[in-house]
Amino acid sequence: MAGGGDFFSSDRPENPRLAEDRPRGGGPEDRPQTGHRHAWIWWLVIAAVILILFFVFI
């Protein structure tokens, strides 16, 4: 077996770092444009809970 830390560096190029071909992570431009849909969903959930509580306690 070869010893030392330069075993793998003998046939590596001068600059072994590859260019990034796939950007990592998702920025704000990758998020789907849903508009205010989430707000309407929460308002519907709150209205349903209020109606259920209203009919339970009458």
PyMOL Python script that loads the backbone (N, CA, C, O; Angstrom):
from pymol import cmd

cmd.read_pdbstr("""\
ATOM      1  N   MET A   1       0.846  -1.200   0.000  1.00  0.00           N
ATOM      2  CA  MET A   1       0.000   0.000   0.000  1.00  0.00           C
ATOM      3  C   MET A   1       0.881   1.250   0.000  1.00  0.00           C
ATOM      4  O   MET A   1       1.943   1.289   0.622  1.00  0.00           O
ATOM      5  N   ALA A   2       0.421   2.234  -0.693  1.00  0.00           N
ATOM      6  CA  ALA A   2       1.161   3.490  -0.737  1.00  0.00           C
ATOM      7  C   ALA A   2       0.852   4.291   0.507  1.00  0.00           C
ATOM      8  O   ALA A   2      -0.278   4.289   0.994  1.00  0.00           O
ATOM      9  N   GLY A   3       1.828   4.957   1.005  1.00  0.00           N
ATOM     10  CA  GLY A   3       1.627   5.766   2.193  1.00  0.00           C
ATOM     11  C   GLY A   3       1.711   7.236   1.866  1.00  0.00           C
ATOM     12  O   GLY A   3       2.086   7.622   0.758  1.00  0.00           O
ATOM     13  N   GLY A   4       1.366   8.034   2.817  1.00  0.00           N
ATOM     14  CA  GLY A   4       1.452   9.478   2.617  1.00  0.00           C
ATOM     15  C   GLY A   4       0.141  10.069   2.155  1.00  0.00           C
ATOM     16  O   GLY A   4      -0.776   9.352   1.753  1.00  0.00           O
ATOM     17  N   GLY A   5       0.064  11.378   2.216  1.00  0.00           N
ATOM     18  CA  GLY A   5      -1.173  12.063   1.869  1.00  0.00           C
ATOM     19  C   GLY A   5      -1.282  12.424   0.402  1.00  0.00           C
ATOM     20  O   GLY A   5      -2.312  12.946  -0.024  1.00  0.00           O
ATOM     21  N   ASP A   6      -0.236  12.156  -0.390  1.00  0.00           N
ATOM     22  CA  ASP A   6      -0.293  12.583  -1.779  1.00  0.00           C
ATOM     23  C   ASP A   6      -0.593  11.439  -2.740  1.00  0.00           C
ATOM     24  O   ASP A   6      -0.358  11.574  -3.941  1.00  0.00           O
ATOM     25  N   PHE A   7      -1.108  10.313  -2.241  1.00  0.00           N
ATOM     26  CA  PHE A   7      -1.410   9.183  -3.111  1.00  0.00           C
ATOM     27  C   PHE A   7      -2.475   9.551  -4.145  1.00  0.00           C
ATOM     28  O   PHE A   7      -2.310   9.271  -5.332  1.00  0.00           O
ATOM     29  N   PHE A   8      -3.563  10.176  -3.698  1.00  0.00           N
ATOM     30  CA  PHE A   8      -4.650  10.515  -4.604  1.00  0.00           C
ATOM     31  C   PHE A   8      -4.391  11.801  -5.383  1.00  0.00           C
ATOM     32  O   PHE A   8      -5.063  12.051  -6.384  1.00  0.00           O
ATOM     33  N   SER A   9      -3.457  12.604  -4.960  1.00  0.00           N
ATOM     34  CA  SER A   9      -3.217  13.874  -5.640  1.00  0.00           C
ATOM     35  C   SER A   9      -2.245  13.746  -6.806  1.00  0.00           C
ATOM     36  O   SER A   9      -1.996  14.738  -7.492  1.00  0.00           O
ATOM     37  N   SER A  10      -1.689  12.568  -7.056  1.00  0.00           N
ATOM     38  CA  SER A  10      -0.684  12.442  -8.101  1.00  0.00           C
ATOM     39  C   SER A  10      -1.256  12.647  -9.496  1.00  0.00           C
ATOM     40  O   SER A  10      -0.574  13.214 -10.350  1.00  0.00           O
ATOM     41  N   ASP A  11      -2.471  12.211  -9.757  1.00  0.00           N
ATOM     42  CA  ASP A  11      -3.026  12.377 -11.102  1.00  0.00           C
ATOM     43  C   ASP A  11      -4.259  13.283 -11.113  1.00  0.00           C
ATOM     44  O   ASP A  11      -5.119  13.149 -11.983  1.00  0.00           O
ATOM     45  N   ARG A  12      -4.347  14.192 -10.163  1.00  0.00           N
ATOM     46  CA  ARG A  12      -5.454  15.160 -10.142  1.00  0.00           C
ATOM     47  C   ARG A  12      -5.052  16.398 -10.935  1.00  0.00           C
ATOM     48  O   ARG A  12      -3.869  16.730 -11.004  1.00  0.00           O
ATOM     49  N   PRO A  13      -6.026  17.084 -11.535  1.00  0.00           N
ATOM     50  CA  PRO A  13      -5.691  18.306 -12.280  1.00  0.00           C
ATOM     51  C   PRO A  13      -5.261  19.438 -11.344  1.00  0.00           C
ATOM     52  O   PRO A  13      -5.365  19.320 -10.123  1.00  0.00           O
ATOM     53  N   GLU A  14      -4.786  20.517 -11.922  1.00  0.00           N
ATOM     54  CA  GLU A  14      -4.331  21.667 -11.136  1.00  0.00           C
ATOM     55  C   GLU A  14      -5.452  22.222 -10.265  1.00  0.00           C
ATOM     56  O   GLU A  14      -5.256  22.500  -9.082  1.00  0.00           O
ATOM     57  N   ASN A  15      -6.626  22.379 -10.866  1.00  0.00           N
ATOM     58  CA  ASN A  15      -7.788  22.902 -10.137  1.00  0.00           C
ATOM     59  C   ASN A  15      -8.852  21.808 -10.104  1.00  0.00           C
ATOM     60  O   ASN A  15      -9.648  21.705 -11.037  1.00  0.00           O
ATOM     61  N   PRO A  16      -8.883  20.992  -9.057  1.00  0.00           N
ATOM     62  CA  PRO A  16      -9.778  19.831  -9.053  1.00  0.00           C
ATOM     63  C   PRO A  16     -11.250  20.161  -8.809  1.00  0.00           C
ATOM     64  O   PRO A  16     -12.096  19.270  -8.891  1.00  0.00           O
ATOM     65  N   ARG A  17     -11.569  21.400  -8.515  1.00  0.00           N
ATOM     66  CA  ARG A  17     -12.971  21.745  -8.250  1.00  0.00           C
ATOM     67  C   ARG A  17     -13.737  21.871  -9.557  1.00  0.00           C
ATOM     68  O   ARG A  17     -13.299  22.557 -10.481  1.00  0.00           O
ATOM     69  N   LEU A  18     -14.874  21.211  -9.628  1.00  0.00           N
ATOM     70  CA  LEU A  18     -15.709  21.279 -10.824  1.00  0.00           C
ATOM     71  C   LEU A  18     -16.655  22.463 -10.729  1.00  0.00           C
ATOM     72  O   LEU A  18     -17.025  22.896  -9.638  1.00  0.00           O
ATOM     73  N   ALA A  19     -17.035  22.970 -11.868  1.00  0.00           N
ATOM     74  CA  ALA A  19     -18.037  24.048 -11.884  1.00  0.00           C
ATOM     75  C   ALA A  19     -19.384  23.477 -11.461  1.00  0.00           C
ATOM     76  O   ALA A  19     -19.700  22.324 -11.757  1.00  0.00           O
ATOM     77  N   GLU A  20     -20.162  24.276 -10.778  1.00  0.00           N
ATOM     78  CA  GLU A  20     -21.466  23.844 -10.298  1.00  0.00           C
ATOM     79  C   GLU A  20     -22.427  23.765 -11.481  1.00  0.00           C
ATOM     80  O   GLU A  20     -22.729  24.779 -12.111  1.00  0.00           O
ATOM     81  N   ASP A  21     -22.907  22.558 -11.778  1.00  0.00           N
ATOM     82  CA  ASP A  21     -23.814  22.414 -12.904  1.00  0.00           C
ATOM     83  C   ASP A  21     -25.279  22.433 -12.469  1.00  0.00           C
ATOM     84  O   ASP A  21     -26.167  22.651 -13.293  1.00  0.00           O
ATOM     85  N   ARG A  22     -25.529  22.212 -11.205  1.00  0.00           N
ATOM     86  CA  ARG A  22     -26.891  22.280 -10.686  1.00  0.00           C
ATOM     87  C   ARG A  22     -26.891  23.192  -9.469  1.00  0.00           C
ATOM     88  O   ARG A  22     -26.295  22.833  -8.453  1.00  0.00           O
ATOM     89  N   PRO A  23     -27.521  24.335  -9.523  1.00  0.00           N
ATOM     90  CA  PRO A  23     -27.561  25.203  -8.354  1.00  0.00           C
ATOM     91  C   PRO A  23     -28.278  24.512  -7.200  1.00  0.00           C
ATOM     92  O   PRO A  23     -29.287  23.836  -7.400  1.00  0.00           O
ATOM     93  N   ARG A  24     -27.766  24.683  -6.031  1.00  0.00           N
ATOM     94  CA  ARG A  24     -28.362  24.048  -4.852  1.00  0.00           C
ATOM     95  C   ARG A  24     -29.344  24.985  -4.188  1.00  0.00           C
ATOM     96  O   ARG A  24     -29.248  26.207  -4.305  1.00  0.00           O
ATOM     97  N   GLY A  25     -30.284  24.389  -3.493  1.00  0.00           N
ATOM     98  CA  GLY A  25     -31.248  25.173  -2.742  1.00  0.00           C
ATOM     99  C   GLY A  25     -32.265  25.832  -3.645  1.00  0.00           C
ATOM    100  O   GLY A  25     -32.125  25.828  -4.868  1.00  0.00           O
ATOM    101  N   GLY A  26     -33.259  26.382  -3.053  1.00  0.00           N
ATOM    102  CA  GLY A  26     -34.284  27.062  -3.819  1.00  0.00           C
ATOM    103  C   GLY A  26     -34.440  28.481  -3.327  1.00  0.00           C
ATOM    104  O   GLY A  26     -34.706  28.715  -2.148  1.00  0.00           O
ATOM    105  N   GLY A  27     -34.281  29.383  -4.191  1.00  0.00           N
ATOM    106  CA  GLY A  27     -34.460  30.772  -3.828  1.00  0.00           C
ATOM    107  C   GLY A  27     -35.919  31.171  -3.962  1.00  0.00           C
ATOM    108  O   GLY A  27     -36.771  30.333  -4.258  1.00  0.00           O
ATOM    109  N   PRO A  28     -36.202  32.427  -3.750  1.00  0.00           N
ATOM    110  CA  PRO A  28     -37.586  32.879  -3.855  1.00  0.00           C
ATOM    111  C   PRO A  28     -38.151  32.712  -5.265  1.00  0.00           C
ATOM    112  O   PRO A  28     -39.366  32.627  -5.442  1.00  0.00           O
ATOM    113  N   GLU A  29     -37.270  32.665  -6.267  1.00  0.00           N
ATOM    114  CA  GLU A  29     -37.781  32.505  -7.629  1.00  0.00           C
ATOM    115  C   GLU A  29     -38.257  31.085  -7.896  1.00  0.00           C
ATOM    116  O   GLU A  29     -38.956  30.853  -8.882  1.00  0.00           O
ATOM    117  N   ASP A  30     -37.893  30.120  -7.037  1.00  0.00           N
ATOM    118  CA  ASP A  30     -38.320  28.738  -7.228  1.00  0.00           C
ATOM    119  C   ASP A  30     -39.643  28.416  -6.549  1.00  0.00           C
ATOM    120  O   ASP A  30     -40.206  27.345  -6.776  1.00  0.00           O
ATOM    121  N   ARG A  31     -40.145  29.317  -5.726  1.00  0.00           N
ATOM    122  CA  ARG A  31     -41.401  29.063  -5.021  1.00  0.00           C
ATOM    123  C   ARG A  31     -42.575  29.249  -5.975  1.00  0.00           C
ATOM    124  O   ARG A  31     -42.562  30.159  -6.803  1.00  0.00           O
ATOM    125  N   PRO A  32     -43.588  28.394  -5.864  1.00  0.00           N
ATOM    126  CA  PRO A  32     -44.755  28.572  -6.724  1.00  0.00           C
ATOM    127  C   PRO A  32     -45.524  29.828  -6.339  1.00  0.00           C
ATOM    128  O   PRO A  32     -45.612  30.176  -5.161  1.00  0.00           O
ATOM    129  N   GLN A  33     -46.066  30.490  -7.320  1.00  0.00           N
ATOM    130  CA  GLN A  33     -46.828  31.713  -7.082  1.00  0.00           C
ATOM    131  C   GLN A  33     -48.273  31.337  -6.754  1.00  0.00           C
ATOM    132  O   GLN A  33     -49.085  31.134  -7.657  1.00  0.00           O
ATOM    133  N   THR A  34     -48.588  31.246  -5.466  1.00  0.00           N
ATOM    134  CA  THR A  34     -49.926  30.813  -5.059  1.00  0.00           C
ATOM    135  C   THR A  34     -50.832  31.983  -4.749  1.00  0.00           C
ATOM    136  O   THR A  34     -52.033  31.794  -4.559  1.00  0.00           O
ATOM    137  N   GLY A  35     -50.298  33.168  -4.694  1.00  0.00           N
ATOM    138  CA  GLY A  35     -51.133  34.322  -4.393  1.00  0.00           C
ATOM    139  C   GLY A  35     -51.619  34.290  -2.960  1.00  0.00           C
ATOM    140  O   GLY A  35     -50.848  34.010  -2.042  1.00  0.00           O
ATOM    141  N   HIS A  36     -52.911  34.581  -2.766  1.00  0.00           N
ATOM    142  CA  HIS A  36     -53.472  34.617  -1.418  1.00  0.00           C
ATOM    143  C   HIS A  36     -54.291  33.371  -1.119  1.00  0.00           C
ATOM    144  O   HIS A  36     -55.170  33.392  -0.257  1.00  0.00           O
ATOM    145  N   ARG A  37     -54.007  32.297  -1.825  1.00  0.00           N
ATOM    146  CA  ARG A  37     -54.775  31.068  -1.629  1.00  0.00           C
ATOM    147  C   ARG A  37     -54.675  30.568  -0.195  1.00  0.00           C
ATOM    148  O   ARG A  37     -55.664  30.102   0.371  1.00  0.00           O
ATOM    149  N   HIS A  38     -53.491  30.661   0.394  1.00  0.00           N
ATOM    150  CA  HIS A  38     -53.304  30.162   1.755  1.00  0.00           C
ATOM    151  C   HIS A  38     -54.146  30.948   2.748  1.00  0.00           C
ATOM    152  O   HIS A  38     -54.678  30.375   3.699  1.00  0.00           O
ATOM    153  N   ALA A  39     -54.270  32.230   2.541  1.00  0.00           N
ATOM    154  CA  ALA A  39     -55.092  33.043   3.443  1.00  0.00           C
ATOM    155  C   ALA A  39     -56.552  32.616   3.355  1.00  0.00           C
ATOM    156  O   ALA A  39     -57.231  32.536   4.379  1.00  0.00           O
ATOM    157  N   TRP A  40     -57.043  32.342   2.158  1.00  0.00           N
ATOM    158  CA  TRP A  40     -58.435  31.893   2.020  1.00  0.00           C
ATOM    159  C   TRP A  40     -58.649  30.541   2.675  1.00  0.00           C
ATOM    160  O   TRP A  40     -59.707  30.301   3.257  1.00  0.00           O
ATOM    161  N   ILE A  41     -57.683  29.669   2.594  1.00  0.00           N
ATOM    162  CA  ILE A  41     -57.815  28.359   3.238  1.00  0.00           C
ATOM    163  C   ILE A  41     -57.936  28.532   4.742  1.00  0.00           C
ATOM    164  O   ILE A  41     -58.787  27.901   5.371  1.00  0.00           O
ATOM    165  N   TRP A  42     -57.098  29.378   5.327  1.00  0.00           N
ATOM    166  CA  TRP A  42     -57.167  29.576   6.777  1.00  0.00           C
ATOM    167  C   TRP A  42     -58.475  30.241   7.186  1.00  0.00           C
ATOM    168  O   TRP A  42     -59.039  29.899   8.225  1.00  0.00           O
ATOM    169  N   TRP A  43     -58.970  31.190   6.381  1.00  0.00           N
ATOM    170  CA  TRP A  43     -60.261  31.805   6.708  1.00  0.00           C
ATOM    171  C   TRP A  43     -61.379  30.777   6.648  1.00  0.00           C
ATOM    172  O   TRP A  43     -62.284  30.813   7.483  1.00  0.00           O
ATOM    173  N   LEU A  44     -61.343  29.870   5.693  1.00  0.00           N
ATOM    174  CA  LEU A  44     -62.363  28.821   5.620  1.00  0.00           C
ATOM    175  C   LEU A  44     -62.277  27.864   6.807  1.00  0.00           C
ATOM    176  O   LEU A  44     -63.307  27.430   7.324  1.00  0.00           O
ATOM    177  N   VAL A  45     -61.091  27.537   7.236  1.00  0.00           N
ATOM    178  CA  VAL A  45     -60.921  26.656   8.402  1.00  0.00           C
ATOM    179  C   VAL A  45     -61.463  27.338   9.650  1.00  0.00           C
ATOM    180  O   VAL A  45     -62.168  26.714  10.443  1.00  0.00           O
ATOM    181  N   ILE A  46     -61.142  28.601   9.826  1.00  0.00           N
ATOM    182  CA  ILE A  46     -61.633  29.330  11.006  1.00  0.00           C
ATOM    183  C   ILE A  46     -63.156  29.430  10.977  1.00  0.00           C
ATOM    184  O   ILE A  46     -63.805  29.246  12.006  1.00  0.00           O
ATOM    185  N   ALA A  47     -63.736  29.720   9.803  1.00  0.00           N
ATOM    186  CA  ALA A  47     -65.194  29.810   9.694  1.00  0.00           C
ATOM    187  C   ALA A  47     -65.840  28.464   9.997  1.00  0.00           C
ATOM    188  O   ALA A  47     -66.875  28.418  10.662  1.00  0.00           O
ATOM    189  N   ALA A  48     -65.252  27.372   9.523  1.00  0.00           N
ATOM    190  CA  ALA A  48     -65.807  26.041   9.796  1.00  0.00           C
ATOM    191  C   ALA A  48     -65.751  25.723  11.280  1.00  0.00           C
ATOM    192  O   ALA A  48     -66.704  25.164  11.822  1.00  0.00           O
ATOM    193  N   VAL A  49     -64.665  26.063  11.945  1.00  0.00           N
ATOM    194  CA  VAL A  49     -64.552  25.809  13.393  1.00  0.00           C
ATOM    195  C   VAL A  49     -65.582  26.629  14.155  1.00  0.00           C
ATOM    196  O   VAL A  49     -66.211  26.127  15.086  1.00  0.00           O
ATOM    197  N   ILE A  50     -65.757  27.872  13.769  1.00  0.00           N
ATOM    198  CA  ILE A  50     -66.750  28.723  14.444  1.00  0.00           C
ATOM    199  C   ILE A  50     -68.151  28.157  14.244  1.00  0.00           C
ATOM    200  O   ILE A  50     -68.937  28.110  15.190  1.00  0.00           O
ATOM    201  N   LEU A  51     -68.470  27.730  13.035  1.00  0.00           N
ATOM    202  CA  LEU A  51     -69.795  27.154  12.785  1.00  0.00           C
ATOM    203  C   LEU A  51     -70.013  25.867  13.570  1.00  0.00           C
ATOM    204  O   LEU A  51     -71.092  25.650  14.121  1.00  0.00           O
ATOM    205  N   ILE A  52     -69.010  25.025  13.621  1.00  0.00           N
ATOM    206  CA  ILE A  52     -69.135  23.776  14.389  1.00  0.00           C
ATOM    207  C   ILE A  52     -69.338  24.083  15.863  1.00  0.00           C
ATOM    208  O   ILE A  52     -70.210  23.493  16.501  1.00  0.00           O
ATOM    209  N   LEU A  53     -68.546  24.999  16.418  1.00  0.00           N
ATOM    210  CA  LEU A  53     -68.716  25.370  17.824  1.00  0.00           C
ATOM    211  C   LEU A  53     -70.077  26.010  18.068  1.00  0.00           C
ATOM    212  O   LEU A  53     -70.690  25.782  19.111  1.00  0.00           O
ATOM    213  N   PHE A  54     -70.544  26.792  17.137  1.00  0.00           N
ATOM    214  CA  PHE A  54     -71.860  27.445  17.257  1.00  0.00           C
ATOM    215  C   PHE A  54     -72.971  26.404  17.348  1.00  0.00           C
ATOM    216  O   PHE A  54     -73.848  26.503  18.206  1.00  0.00           O
ATOM    217  N   PHE A  55     -72.934  25.405  16.466  1.00  0.00           N
ATOM    218  CA  PHE A  55     -73.984  24.387  16.471  1.00  0.00           C
ATOM    219  C   PHE A  55     -73.849  23.400  17.620  1.00  0.00           C
ATOM    220  O   PHE A  55     -74.850  22.817  18.036  1.00  0.00           O
ATOM    221  N   VAL A  56     -72.668  23.197  18.139  1.00  0.00           N
ATOM    222  CA  VAL A  56     -72.483  22.288  19.280  1.00  0.00           C
ATOM    223  C   VAL A  56     -73.031  22.904  20.543  1.00  0.00           C
ATOM    224  O   VAL A  56     -73.634  22.201  21.355  1.00  0.00           O
ATOM    225  N   PHE A  57     -72.840  24.199  20.736  1.00  0.00           N
ATOM    226  CA  PHE A  57     -73.220  24.824  21.994  1.00  0.00           C
ATOM    227  C   PHE A  57     -74.591  25.475  21.944  1.00  0.00           C
ATOM    228  O   PHE A  57     -74.942  26.187  22.885  1.00  0.00           O
ATOM    229  N   ILE A  58     -75.380  25.273  20.910  1.00  0.00           N
ATOM    230  CA  ILE A  58     -76.758  25.823  20.892  1.00  0.00           C
ATOM    231  C   ILE A  58     -77.697  24.824  21.503  1.00  0.00           C
ATOM    232  O   ILE A  58     -78.898  25.079  21.590  1.00  0.00           O
TER     233      ILE A  58
END
""", "prot")
cmd.dss("prot")
cmd.show_as("cartoon", "prot")
cmd.util.cbc("prot")
cmd.orient("prot")
